[in-house]
Amino acid sequence: MSRDPDGRRFRELRYGIGALRRKPLLALAAWSVPEALPAALSGVAIARAVDRGFLAGRPLVGLLWLAGFMAAAAVSALGSRQVYRKLGALVEPMRDDLVRRVVTGALAGSVAGQPESGALARLTRQVEVVRDTFGGLIVIVRGFLVAVVGVAIGLLSVAPVVALLILPTFLLGFVLFLGTLGMSAARQRAAVFADERLATSASEVLRGARDVFASGTQDHAARLVTRSIDAQAAAERSLAWVSALRMLCFAVGGWLPLLTLLFAGPWLVAQGLTAGAIMGGLTYVLFGLQPALRNVFSGLGGSGLRFVVTLGRILDATAPPAVAQRLATPPDTRDLTLSGVTFAYGPHAEPVLRDLDLFVPEGDHLAIVGPSGIGKSTLAGLLCGLLRPVGGRVEIGGVPAAGLAPDRLAGIRVLIPQEAYVFAGTVWDNLTYLRPGATVEEVRAAAAAIGATGLLDRLGGYQAGLVPADL
């Protein structure tokens, strides 16, 4: 689950919990009570059927206890039906909020000059994935809680000592599993990104296969794809290790209670516990706790990870309503920050900059020198927002450089490019084409600052005409 630079931990989990509405949640909890009956009565019914029925020579009494358990299962089915009817009232408000976020973020980006090309995919696919997985998570977590509470009540009814033997190791396995979820989410996200990078690199090489063979650069092309393949394989191996760790957690929570109860059997009998009570405890483990643990492991490890990864990508890509105002306001500081910036001139070109991290605090000076073609001008264009990175972030005072409104940039950033463009028109038009609202005093001060006052006088003043060829 995401831990972003602002210190917001478990963002997706907190968002999901915050999206729950109190009234439908209470209704869901109320209808979960009858659904807990089979989990609570299964072991009790087995214990009573064995001790008071079959072992006592009264099979009819044993059958009546089992029939009572079946009646409880029928009541549970009615509760389950109502639970699914209430589920939409919990899921749909979150879906509506995500739709608003996607649309608002796309509009804010367009206003700031950053059209959002992925908004349609988020709106039509990713939001639906989040909605479906969120509903599945509610069902899974609710079912787990219902089973555990029911089993705990049943165990205490059968024999408190059996509950003390079973529940601690079961809860230990569950807590260990929860400890792996953050790592699982990070590795799942890494695997998704590795798949995307592999598909991109393979597509680029295949698209240029004719040029690759014509230029004899097969080895270089193979290395490009091999790196992506190795990264993807490493990500899949990391996921496999997480799966193995999850199985270890299940062994602790699902099988260790069973072994504990079996090994403690002679001691329990010596303490006066009946065979039916021990069988009831085994029933709670095998048909209550183990299925509940298996379902929650599978659900949180599958739907849960899809929920976290997909919701994280939506939250990363969408902007809250305050972002549009933030982009139109000068930043509080003028720190320059580049985080993982990658830039290439075209989708199939070799990146000029790759995964560049840079921080220049306000008041500092940085000179970048080197031969032509190493990316100095490209970096300057990225810092000024004239170019947008294909990956990573470029920020001025925490605000995206490309999103700052031009009329809010006075004194914040200035770019003097190496290309000297002169247009047919007046001197004034050439001086103010990037800032048409500049005043005469501002232009005069700028000319004096760079020592161009004499040049302007020789040209004939601000309203004199310019012919590029004459210069």
NUKEBA-150269 format. One record per residue (C-alpha): residue number from 0; residue in one letter; x, y, z. Coordinates in steps of 0.25 Angstrom, whole numbers, plus 5000, padded with zeros to 4 digits. Example, Ala and Ser with C-alpha at 12.3 -4.5 7.8 and 13.67 -1.06 7.14 Angstrom:
! NUKEBA-150269
   seq   type   east   north     up
     0      A   5049    4982   5031
     1      S   5055    4996   5029
END
This chain:
! NUKEBA-150269
   seq   type   east   north     up
     0      M   5000    5000   5000
     1      S   5005    5014   4996
     2      R   5014    5022   5005
     3      D   5016    5035   4998
     4      P   5027    5045   5000
     5      D   5017    5054   5008
     6      G   5016    5043   5019
     7      R   5002    5038   5016
     8      R   5003    5024   5019
     9      F   4993    5013   5014
    10      R   4986    5023   5006
    11      E   4977    5014   4998
    12      L   4973    5006   5011
    13      R   4969    5019   5018
    14      Y   4962    5024   5005
    15      G   4954    5011   5005
    16      I   4950    5012   5020
    17      G   4947    5027   5018
    18      A   4937    5023   5007
    19      L   4928    5014   5016
    20      R   4915    5020   5019
    21      R   4910    5018   5034
    22      K   4896    5015   5032
    23      P   4898    5004   5021
    24      L   4910    4999   5029
    25      L   4901    4997   5041
    26      A   4890    4990   5033
    27      L   4901    4981   5028
    28      A   4906    4977   5042
    29      A   4892    4975   5046
    30      W   4889    4965   5035
    31      S   4902    4958   5038
    32      V   4897    4953   5052
    33      P   4888    4942   5046
    34      E   4899    4938   5036
    35      A   4908    4936   5048
    36      L   4899    4925   5054
    37      P   4905    4913   5046
    38      A   4919    4917   5050
    39      A   4915    4918   5065
    40      L   4907    4906   5065
    41      S   4915    4896   5057
    42      G   4924    4891   5068
    43      V   4913    4892   5078
    44      A   4904    4883   5070
    45      I   4915    4873   5067
    46      A   4919    4872   5082
    47      R   4905    4871   5087
    48      A   4901    4861   5076
    49      V   4913    4852   5080
    50      D   4912    4853   5095
    51      R   4897    4853   5097
    52      G   4893    4846   5085
    53      F   4901    4835   5078
    54      L   4911    4832   5090
    55      A   4900    4832   5099
    56      G   4892    4822   5091
    57      R   4881    4832   5087
    58      P   4884    4834   5072
    59      L   4870    4842   5070
    60      V   4875    4852   5080
    61      G   4888    4853   5072
    62      L   4880    4855   5059
    63      L   4872    4866   5065
    64      W   4884    4874   5069
    65      L   4889    4872   5054
    66      A   4876    4876   5049
    67      G   4876    4889   5058
    68      F   4890    4892   5051
    69      M   4883    4891   5038
    70      A   4872    4900   5042
    71      A   4882    4910   5046
    72      A   4889    4909   5032
    73      A   4875    4912   5026
    74      V   4874    4925   5035
    75      S   4888    4929   5031
    76      A   4884    4928   5016
    77      L   4873    4939   5018
    78      G   4884    4948   5025
    79      S   4893    4946   5013
    80      R   4882    4950   5003
    81      Q   4880    4963   5011
    82      V   4895    4965   5012
    83      Y   4897    4965   4997
    84      R   4885    4974   4995
    85      K   4891    4985   5004
    86      L   4905    4984   4998
    87      G   4902    4994   4987
    88      A   4899    5005   4997
    89      L   4914    5003   5001
    90      V   4920    5002   4988
    91      E   4913    5012   4979
    92      P   4917    5024   4987
    93      M   4931    5021   4986
    94      R   4930    5019   4971
    95      D   4923    5032   4969
    96      D   4934    5039   4977
    97      L   4945    5033   4968
    98      V   4937    5037   4955
    99      R   4937    5051   4961
   100      R   4952    5051   4964
   101      V   4955    5046   4950
   102      V   4946    5056   4943
   103      T   4951    5068   4952
   104      G   4966    5064   4950
   105      A   4964    5063   4935
   106      L   4958    5077   4934
   107      A   4968    5083   4944
   108      G   4979    5077   4935
   109      S   4973    5083   4923
   110      V   4971    5097   4929
   111      A   4986    5096   4933
   112      G   4990    5092   4919
   113      Q   4992    5078   4922
   114      P   4982    5070   4915
   115      E   4980    5056   4921
   116      S   4980    5045   4911
   117      G   4978    5034   4921
   118      A   4965    5039   4927
   119      L   4956    5031   4918
   120      A   4963    5018   4922
   121      R   4962    5021   4937
   122      L   4947    5025   4936
   123      T   4943    5013   4928
   124      R   4952    5002   4933
   125      Q   4960    5005   4945
   126      V   4948    5011   4953
   127      E   4940    4999   4950
   128      V   4952    4990   4955
   129      V   4952    4997   4968
   130      R   4937    4997   4970
   131      D   4937    4982   4968
   132      T   4949    4979   4976
   133      F   4944    4988   4987
   134      G   4931    4980   4988
   135      G   4938    4967   4988
   136      L   4947    4972   5000
   137      I   4935    4976   5008
   138      V   4929    4962   5006
   139      I   4942    4955   5009
   140      V   4945    4963   5021
   141      R   4931    4963   5027
   142      G   4931    4948   5024
   143      F   4944    4946   5032
   144      L   4939    4954   5044
   145      V   4926    4947   5044
   146      A   4933    4933   5044
   147      V   4943    4937   5055
   148      V   4933    4943   5064
   149      G   4924    4932   5062
   150      V   4935    4922   5065
   151      A   4940    4929   5077
   152      I   4926    4929   5083
   153      G   4924    4914   5080
   154      L   4938    4910   5086
   155      L   4935    4918   5099
   156      S   4921    4910   5099
   157      V   4928    4897   5097
   158      A   4940    4898   5106
   159      P   4948    4911   5109
   160      V   4961    4903   5110
   161      V   4959    4899   5095
   162      A   4958    4913   5091
   163      L   4971    4917   5099
   164      L   4978    4906   5091
   165      I   4973    4909   5077
   166      L   4970    4924   5076
   167      P   4984    4930   5079
   168      T   4991    4922   5068
   169      F   4980    4925   5059
   170      L   4981    4940   5061
   171      L   4996    4940   5061
   172      G   4996    4934   5046
   173      F   4986    4945   5042
   174      V   4994    4956   5048
   175      L   5007    4950   5041
   176      F   4999    4950   5028
   177      L   4995    4965   5030
   178      G   5009    4968   5032
   179      T   5012    4963   5018
   180      L   5002    4972   5011
   181      G   5010    4984   5009
   182      M   5021    4976   5003
   183      S   5011    4969   4994
   184      A   5005    4982   4989
   185      A   5019    4987   4986
   186      R   5024    4975   4979
   187      Q   5010    4974   4971
   188      R   5012    4988   4967
   189      A   5026    4986   4962
   190      A   5022    4974   4954
   191      V   5011    4982   4947
   192      F   5021    4993   4944
   193      A   5031    4982   4939
   194      D   5021    4976   4930
   195      E   5018    4989   4924
   196      R   5033    4992   4922
   197      L   5035    4979   4915
   198      A   5023    4981   4906
   199      T   5028    4995   4902
   200      S   5042    4990   4899
   201      A   5038    4978   4892
   202      S   5028    4986   4884
   203      E   5039    4996   4880
   204      V   5049    4986   4876
   205      L   5039    4978   4868
   206      R   5034    4991   4861
   207      G   5048    4994   4857
   208      A   5053    4980   4853
   209      R   5056    4984   4839
   210      D   5065    4995   4843
   211      V   5071    4987   4853
   212      F   5075    4976   4843
   213      A   5079    4986   4833
   214      S   5089    4993   4842
   215      G   5094    4981   4849
   216      T   5090    4985   4863
   217      Q   5083    4972   4867
   218      D   5092    4970   4879
   219      H   5088    4984   4884
   220      A   5073    4981   4882
   221      A   5074    4968   4889
   222      R   5081    4974   4901
   223      L   5069    4985   4901
   224      V   5059    4974   4902
   225      T   5067    4965   4911
   226      R   5068    4975   4922
   227      S   5053    4977   4922
   228      I   5051    4961   4922
   229      D   5061    4960   4934
   230      A   5054    4971   4941
   231      Q   5040    4965   4939
   232      A   5046    4951   4943
   233      A   5051    4957   4956
   234      A   5038    4963   4959
   235      E   5031    4950   4957
   236      R   5041    4943   4966
   237      S   5038    4953   4977
   238      L   5023    4950   4976
   239      A   5026    4935   4977
   240      W   5034    4938   4990
   241      V   5022    4946   4995
   242      S   5013    4934   4992
   243      A   5022    4924   4999
   244      L   5022    4934   5011
   245      R   5007    4934   5011
   246      M   5006    4919   5011
   247      L   5015    4919   5024
   248      C   5005    4929   5030
   249      F   4994    4919   5027
   250      A   5001    4908   5033
   251      V   5003    4916   5046
   252      G   4988    4920   5046
   253      G   4981    4909   5040
   254      W   4989    4896   5043
   255      L   4996    4899   5056
   256      P   4983    4901   5064
   257      L   4979    4887   5059
   258      L   4992    4881   5063
   259      T   4992    4888   5076
   260      L   4978    4882   5079
   261      L   4982    4868   5075
   262      F   4995    4868   5083
   263      A   4987    4873   5095
   264      G   4976    4863   5094
   265      P   4981    4853   5105
   266      W   4983    4865   5114
   267      L   4969    4870   5111
   268      V   4963    4856   5114
   269      A   4970    4855   5127
   270      Q   4964    4869   5131
   271      G   4950    4863   5129
   272      L   4948    4868   5115
   273      T   4938    4859   5107
   274      A   4941    4853   5093
   275      G   4929    4862   5087
   276      A   4936    4875   5092
   277      I   4949    4871   5086
   278      M   4942    4867   5073
   279      G   4934    4881   5074
   280      G   4948    4888   5075
   281      L   4953    4880   5062
   282      T   4940    4884   5055
   283      Y   4942    4899   5058
   284      V   4957    4898   5053
   285      L   4954    4890   5040
   286      F   4941    4896   5036
   287      G   4941    4910   5042
   288      L   4955    4916   5044
   289      Q   4962    4909   5032
   290      P   4952    4913   5022
   291      A   4951    4927   5027
   292      L   4966    4928   5027
   293      R   4968    4923   5013
   294      N   4957    4932   5008
   295      V   4963    4944   5014
   296      F   4977    4941   5009
   297      S   4972    4938   4995
   298      G   4963    4951   4995
   299      L   4973    4961   5001
   300      G   4984    4955   4994
   301      G   4977    4955   4980
   302      S   4965    4965   4980
   303      G   4972    4973   4991
   304      L   4985    4975   4983
   305      R   4977    4979   4970
   306      F   4969    4989   4979
   307      V   4981    4995   4984
   308      V   4989    4996   4971
   309      T   4978    5001   4963
   310      L   4973    5011   4973
   311      G   4987    5016   4975
   312      R   4988    5019   4960
   313      I   4975    5026   4960
   314      L   4979    5035   4972
   315      D   4993    5037   4966
   316      A   4987    5042   4953
   317      T   4975    5050   4958
   318      A   4975    5063   4964
   319      P   4966    5068   4975
   320      P   4958    5081   4972
   321      A   4968    5089   4980
   322      V   4979    5086   4969
   323      A   4974    5096   4959
   324      Q   4975    5107   4969
   325      R   4989    5102   4973
   326      L   4994    5102   4959
   327      A   4989    5117   4957
   328      T   4996    5121   4970
   329      P   5011    5124   4971
   330      P   5018    5114   4979
   331      D   5022    5117   4994
   332      T   5037    5113   4991
   333      R   5045    5113   4978
   334      D   5052    5100   4981
   335      L   5055    5092   4968
   336      T   5052    5077   4969
   337      L   5053    5066   4959
   338      S   5049    5052   4963
   339      G   5052    5040   4953
   340      V   5051    5049   4941
   341      T   5052    5042   4928
   342      F   5050    5050   4914
   343      A   5051    5045   4900
   344      Y   5048    5053   4887
   345      G   5038    5043   4882
   346      P   5032    5030   4887
   347      H   5043    5021   4880
   348      A   5055    5030   4882
   349      E   5066    5027   4892
   350      P   5064    5035   4905
   351      V   5072    5048   4906
   352      L   5070    5047   4921
   353      R   5067    5035   4929
   354      D   5062    5034   4943
   355      L   5069    5047   4947
   356      D   5068    5052   4962
   357      L   5072    5066   4965
   358      F   5069    5076   4976
   359      V   5073    5091   4975
   360      P   5069    5099   4988
   361      E   5064    5113   4986
   362      G   5076    5123   4986
   363      D   5086    5112   4981
   364      H   5093    5113   4967
   365      L   5095    5101   4958
   366      A   5104    5101   4946
   367      I   5103    5089   4936
   368      V   5114    5088   4926
   369      G   5118    5078   4916
   370      P   5119    5075   4901
   371      S   5107    5077   4891
   372      G   5096    5067   4891
   373      I   5097    5062   4906
   374      G   5083    5068   4909
   375      K   5087    5082   4915
   376      S   5076    5090   4907
   377      T   5066    5078   4909
   378      L   5068    5079   4924
   379      A   5066    5095   4923
   380      G   5053    5093   4916
   381      L   5048    5083   4926
   382      L   5051    5092   4937
   383      C   5044    5103   4931
   384      G   5032    5095   4927
   385      L   5034    5096   4912
   386      L   5036    5081   4911
   387      R   5028    5071   4919
   388      P   5035    5058   4924
   389      V   5030    5045   4919
   390      G   5033    5039   4933
   391      G   5035    5045   4947
   392      R   5032    5059   4952
   393      V   5038    5073   4950
   394      E   5033    5083   4961
   395      I   5036    5097   4966
   396      G   5033    5098   4980
   397      G   5025    5086   4980
   398      V   5016    5090   4968
   399      P   5018    5083   4954
   400      A   5026    5093   4946
   401      A   5018    5091   4933
   402      G   5005    5094   4941
   403      L   5009    5108   4946
   404      A   5001    5118   4939
   405      P   5010    5128   4931
   406      D   5004    5140   4937
   407      R   5008    5135   4951
   408      L   5023    5133   4948
   409      A   5029    5147   4949
   410      G   5042    5145   4956
   411      I   5041    5130   4957
   412      R   5047    5125   4945
   413      V   5054    5131   4933
   414      L   5060    5124   4921
   415      I   5069    5130   4910
   416      P   5070    5119   4899
   417      Q   5082    5117   4891
   418      E   5073    5119   4878
   419      A   5071    5134   4876
   420      Y   5058    5135   4869
   421      V   5054    5148   4863
   422      F   5041    5151   4856
   423      A   5036    5160   4846
   424      G   5029    5171   4854
   425      T   5033    5182   4864
   426      V   5044    5182   4874
   427      W   5033    5182   4885
   428      D   5026    5170   4879
   429      N   5039    5162   4879
   430      L   5042    5166   4893
   431      T   5028    5163   4899
   432      Y   5023    5151   4891
   433      L   5025    5141   4903
   434      R   5019    5152   4912
   435      P   5009    5160   4905
   436      G   5004    5167   4917
   437      A   5018    5173   4921
   438      T   5018    5188   4924
   439      V   5028    5198   4918
   440      E   5035    5200   4931
   441      E   5037    5185   4932
   442      V   5043    5184   4918
   443      R   5052    5196   4920
   444      A   5057    5190   4934
   445      A   5060    5176   4927
   446      A   5067    5183   4915
   447      A   5076    5191   4925
   448      A   5079    5178   4933
   449      I   5085    5171   4922
   450      G   5091    5183   4916
   451      A   5082    5184   4903
   452      T   5078    5199   4905
   453      G   5088    5203   4894
   454      L   5084    5193   4884
   455      L   5069    5197   4886
   456      D   5073    5211   4883
   457      R   5081    5207   4870
   458      L   5069    5199   4866
   459      G   5060    5211   4867
   460      G   5052    5209   4880
   461      Y   5041    5199   4883
   462      Q   5032    5202   4872
   463      A   5042    5201   4861
   464      G   5040    5190   4851
   465      L   5050    5178   4850
   466      V   5054    5170   4838
   467      P   5061    5157   4843
   468      A   5070    5156   4830
   469      D   5075    5170   4834
   470      L   5081    5165   4847
END
